[in-house]
């Protein structure tokens, strides 16, 4: 189980909504200190390209981020993605979109 710092879940939703805008997938990753394996206290929004069918994280960003996290004694804990709303006859709302994220509790 992951324990997510207060405010991070809301920040995650805001970032995913802003980036994907209901038209494209978006991804963020949660990070935490190596010394606290179940603790999540950071959010990173990778450089990525996206469409309604998926996303592709920039390899250069991934390499640079992995090196920076290692130097800071941190690691990626989870990846959260948001898919666009399915086609409907009505305007999309937040309830028609999905967030795929690990089950977590807030501290």
C-alpha positions as CSV (number, residue, x, y, z in Angstrom):
1,X,0.0,0.0,0.0
2,X,1.1,3.5,-0.7
3,X,0.6,6.4,1.6
4,X,0.2,9.6,-0.4
5,X,0.9,13.0,1.2
6,X,-2.0,15.3,1.6
7,X,-2.8,17.4,-1.5
8,X,-0.9,15.1,-3.9
9,X,-4.0,13.3,-5.2
10,X,-5.7,16.6,-6.0
11,X,-2.6,17.9,-7.7
12,X,-2.5,14.7,-9.7
13,X,-6.0,15.2,-11.0
14,X,-5.4,18.8,-11.8
15,X,-2.3,18.0,-13.9
16,X,-3.9,15.1,-15.7
17,X,-7.0,17.2,-16.6
18,X,-4.8,20.2,-17.7
19,X,-2.6,18.1,-20.0
20,X,-5.0,15.6,-21.5
21,X,-7.9,18.1,-21.7
22,X,-10.3,15.2,-22.3
23,X,-8.8,14.6,-25.8
24,X,-5.6,12.7,-25.1
25,X,-4.1,10.4,-22.6
26,X,-1.8,11.9,-20.0
27,X,0.6,10.4,-17.5
28,X,2.2,11.5,-14.2
29,X,4.5,9.5,-11.9
30,X,4.5,9.6,-8.1
31,X,7.9,9.6,-6.4
32,X,9.1,9.0,-2.9
33,X,12.3,8.6,-0.8
34,X,14.1,5.2,-1.1
35,X,14.2,5.1,2.7
36,X,10.4,5.1,2.8
37,X,9.2,2.5,0.4
38,X,5.5,3.1,0.8
39,X,5.7,6.9,1.0
40,X,4.7,9.1,-1.9
41,X,5.5,12.8,-1.6
42,X,6.3,13.9,-5.2
43,X,4.7,14.2,-8.6
44,X,6.5,14.4,-11.9
45,X,4.9,15.1,-15.3
46,X,7.1,13.5,-18.0
47,X,7.7,15.0,-21.3
48,X,5.5,12.9,-23.6
49,X,3.5,12.8,-26.8
50,X,-0.1,11.7,-26.6
51,X,-3.2,10.9,-28.5
52,X,-6.6,9.4,-27.6
53,X,-5.0,6.0,-28.1
54,X,-2.0,6.3,-25.8
55,X,1.1,8.2,-24.9
56,X,4.9,7.9,-25.4
57,X,7.3,9.2,-22.7
58,X,10.4,10.9,-24.0
59,X,13.4,8.6,-23.6
60,X,15.8,11.4,-22.8
61,X,13.5,12.7,-20.0
62,X,13.2,9.2,-18.6
63,X,17.0,8.7,-18.5
64,X,17.7,12.1,-17.0
65,X,14.9,11.7,-14.4
66,X,16.2,8.2,-13.4
67,X,19.7,9.6,-12.8
68,X,18.4,12.6,-10.9
69,X,16.1,10.4,-8.7
70,X,19.0,8.0,-8.0
71,X,21.3,11.0,-7.0
72,X,18.5,12.2,-4.6
73,X,17.9,8.7,-3.2
74,X,14.3,8.7,-4.5
75,X,12.4,6.4,-6.8
76,X,9.2,6.2,-8.8
77,X,6.4,4.7,-6.8
78,X,3.5,4.6,-9.3
79,X,2.4,5.8,-12.7
80,X,-1.0,7.4,-13.0
81,X,-2.7,7.8,-16.4
82,X,-5.9,9.4,-17.6
83,X,-7.7,8.3,-20.7
84,X,-9.9,10.6,-22.7
85,X,-13.7,10.5,-22.5
86,X,-15.4,7.9,-24.8
87,X,-17.4,9.4,-27.7
88,X,-20.9,10.3,-26.5
89,X,-23.8,12.5,-27.6
90,X,-23.4,14.7,-24.6
91,X,-20.5,16.9,-23.4
92,X,-17.8,15.0,-21.5
93,X,-17.7,15.4,-17.7
94,X,-15.2,14.2,-15.2
95,X,-17.3,11.2,-14.5
96,X,-17.0,9.9,-18.1
97,X,-13.2,9.9,-17.9
98,X,-11.1,7.4,-16.0
99,X,-8.0,7.6,-13.9
100,X,-5.8,4.5,-13.6
101,X,-3.8,4.7,-10.4
102,X,-2.8,2.4,-7.6
103,X,-5.2,2.1,-4.7
104,X,-3.8,4.3,-2.0
105,X,-4.6,6.0,1.3
106,X,-4.1,9.5,2.3
107,X,-2.1,10.4,5.4
